[in-house]
Amino acid sequence: MKKLSLNPHNLMFSILMGVIALIINFYPIPFFANVQFILGNTLTIVVAILCGPWYALVTSLLASTSLMLTWDSYHVFFIFGLEALFLGFCRRKDIYALYGNIIFWLVIGMPIFYLMAKLFFDMPTEHLPFVTIKQAINSLIYTSIASILVLMVPKLWMFETKIKDKQRRSLSKQMTYFVTLMITLSLLFSTLYFNYISLDKQQNLIVKNQQESVFHLSNAGEQYIDNHQKVIENAARYFSIASGSPQEIQPLLSNLHQNYPGFISMLITDNQARIIAASPTIRLNDAKDNNVIVNDRDYFIESFYNQRVFVSSVFLGRGFGNDAIVAISAPYYDKQNTAQPSGIIEGSLDLKYFSAIDYDFNQQKNQSIILTDETNNIIYASEKLNLNVMSPLKYGIHNGLYLTQLPLMNITETESRIPEYIYAQKQLKNGWNIYIIEPFSPLLQLAEKQMQASFFMLLGALFISFFISNRISQLLTIPLEMVANQFGHLSQHDLNNQVLDESSPKEVYSLYQRLLISKQQLITQQLELEETVVNRTKELEKANQKLKELVDKDPLTQLFNRRFAEHKFQEVREFCLRSEQAITVAILDLDFFKAVNDSYGHLAGDECLRQVSAQLSQHFKRDIDIIARYGGEEFILILPMSNALNIEHHLNEFKIKLSQMPINTPDRTEAFDITVSIGAITANANFDARLDKWIKIADDNLYQAKAQGRNRTIVTIINPEVES
C-alpha cells in the first residue's frame, strides 16, 4: 500500500483557503425563502483542482464549520467533504472539475442529500426536491467560479506544486471545456437573476393586493358598524318623540328591524330593564315566558345609567340565541322628562355580514379573513381556516428562517419553522383588528418550479453547449493537426531552450517540435532556393498556360479543339447517364467556304471563321455546352441535356442567324454572306459510349444536307423504345 505523504506547501495552502472559506460561508447570499447560496466552497474546489483530494478535504471541513454553526446541522461535513474527495480524485484522473461535479451531484450528491434531508431536516417532504436541486445549482456555481479562478489568476495557474496532467490534453478538449464553462456560468447567473426578478415582482404584487384588500375590508367593516350605530341613535331620538304604549311601539320597532336586517334582533326596554318590544316578536314572547330582565347587561347599564350610545365588545348572545354579536344601544326619553331615560333601544349586530364579504372576496383571490376584537378574540374567520369564534387568536410571527420581504405568520403550528401564511393587518377605529392572509406555499411552489425548470434547462443547455463547443474546437484544431502532419514524420531529438511547457496543448506542442527540426534542415537551403523557386515558378506558370492553350484551344478561333471535345464527351455522357438526359452531337460545315478564300483571300477566310466562332459562342452559351473546331471550316457541338422536341429548332435559329449576319473582311472594305449546313444526332446518353458512332450519324446527316442544296439542318432523333 502506498504511504500517504503530505506536502507542507500544499497543506498550508489548503488550511489558508479553508480559513478564508470559513469566513465567507458565514455570509451566504440570500435568494428566496430558505434558499441561500454559499460561495466559500469555491476555495475547496480550487484546492481540489490544484492539490488533490486530501488537501481539498481539509479545506472542506474548515469551510463547512461555519455552515454547521449557522444551519445547526452536521450533514454539511459529510456531503461537502464527500464532494471535495470526489473532485480531487477526478482531478487525478484528468477529469475537469465541472464535469466531475455534474457527475457527482447527479449520481451521488443529490440522492444522498435528499435522503439526509428527509431523515434529519425539519422540513415538509414536498420541499425536499427544491432544496436538493438548489444545492446542486449552488455547487455548479462555485465549481464554475473556481475553475475560472484557476485559469484567470496567474499565481494559481503557475502553482508550483499543483497536480500535473497524466496525459497532455488536446487543444480541442481544452477549448471545449473553456467554452462550456463560460456558457454554464453565464446561464447560471442569468437564470438565477431572472428567477429572482420574477419572485420579487410576485412578492410585490402579493403585498399590494393584501394592502388593498385589508384597506377596503377595514373601511367596509367600519362603515358597517358606523351605519348601524347611527340607526340606533336615530331610532332612540324617534322613540323619544313618539313614546307610547308597548302595543304602539312594537309595530314601529318591527318595521325598523325589517329595514335594517343587519341586526339579528332589536329590543326596547322600560326603565326597569323589562323588554317591552322586540323584533322578531317571537323573541318578545320568549322574554315574557322566561321573565327576562336585562338590567345586568352592559348595553343596558352603559346606555341607561351613563346616558350614551354604547357599542359593546363581542359576546355570545343570551336569551336571544348563541351567536357572536355586538350590541349597540342608546337611551330614549319621555317627552315630558328629558333628564331621565325611559329605557333603551338595543340592536344585536349580525357579524355574519363579514361572511358575505368573504364569499365575494374569495371569488377572485386566494385570501382569507380574520377579524378580532380589542381583546384579540376572534369575531370572524374564513370557514377554511377552521378557527373558533370567540376564542383567542393564537399565532406566531415568522422571523428569519425563510428570507423574504413578505410578513409571515403561523396559525395552525405557531412554533413551526416553516411559515404558513402571508398576512397584512390593519386596526379599525374601535380597536378591532382585521387580518388578510393567504398561504405561503403557492409562492414557495412557484419558486420550486422555477428552480427545477432552471436545473433541467441548465442540464440540457450544458449538453448542447458541450456539443457545439466541441464542434467549434474541432474546426480550429484539425487544421493545426493537418499543418503538423504536412511536415512529415521526423525523428525526435532533445531540443534546448524549449518555449512551450507541458501545459500547452498537444497539437501545438507537436507542431512546435516538428517545426524546430524542419527549421534546422531547411534554413540552410532557404536563401539559395527562394530566388530560383520564384523564377522557375513564373516560367512554369507561363509555360503551363501556353501548353494548356495549345493542347485544348484552337489558336485561330479560340474555341476548343477536336481533342478536347473527344476527351470531354465521356464526362458529359456520364453526367447525363446519372440524370437520364439526352445528348445532341452536331457537325456544322460552312457552305462554299473555298469560294470565300478564292474571292476574298485566306485572311478573309480566317476572319470569317473567327466571326462564325463568336456567333456560335453567343448562341450556344450554356456552361455545359461544348463548342469545338473540328477541322478546316467544320465545327462540332456537344450539347448535353437536350430537348429532342426543341433541338432542331435551336439549330435552325443559329443557321438563320448566321445567314443574316454580314461577314466583314479584315480591312472592313467588303462584306459577304455565309451559310452553314448542319447534321446532328440526338439520343439518350446510353446510346453508345463511343463518340465516333455519334459523329458518324451526324456526318451522314451533314452529307445529306449538303446534297439537298446546303443551308439545311438534318437531325436524327433516336428513341430507345423504338430501337428496342
Secondary structure, 3 states (H helix, E strand, C coil): CCCCCCCHHHHHHHHHHHHHHHHHHCCCEEEEECEEECCCHHHHHHHHHHHCHHHHHHHHHHHHHHHHHHHCCCHHHHHHHHHHHHHHHHHHCCCCHHHHHHHHHHHHHHHHHHHHHHHHCCCCHHHHHHHHHHHHHHHHHHHHHHHHHHHHCHHHHCCCCCCCCCCCCCHHHHHHHHHHHHHHHHHHHHHHHHHHHHHHHHHHHHHHHHHHHHHHHHHHHHHHHHHHHHHHHHHHHHHHHCCCCHHHHHHHHHHHHHHCCCEEEEEEECCCCEEEEEECHHHHHHHHHCCCECCCCHHHHHHHHHCCCEEEEEEECCCCCCCEEEEEEEEEECCCCCCCEEEEEEEEEECCHHHHHHHHHHCCCCCEEEEECCCCEEEEECHHHCCCCCCECCCEEECCCCECCCCEEECCCCCCCCCCEEEEEEECCCCCEEEEEEECHHHHHHHHHHHHHHHHHHHHHHHHHHHHHHHHHHHHHHHHHHHHHHCCCCCCCCCCCCCCCCCCCHHHHHHHHHHHHHHHHHHHHHHHHHHHHHHHHHHHHHHHHHHHHHHHECCCCCCEEHHHHHHHHHHHHHHHHHHCCEEEEEEEEECCHHHHHHHHCHHHHHHHHHHHHHHHHHHCCCCCCEEEEEECCEEEEEEEEECCCCHHHHHHHHHHHHHCCCEECCCCCCEECCCEEEEEEEEECCCCCCHHHHHHHHHHHHHHHHHCCCCCEEEEEECHHHHC
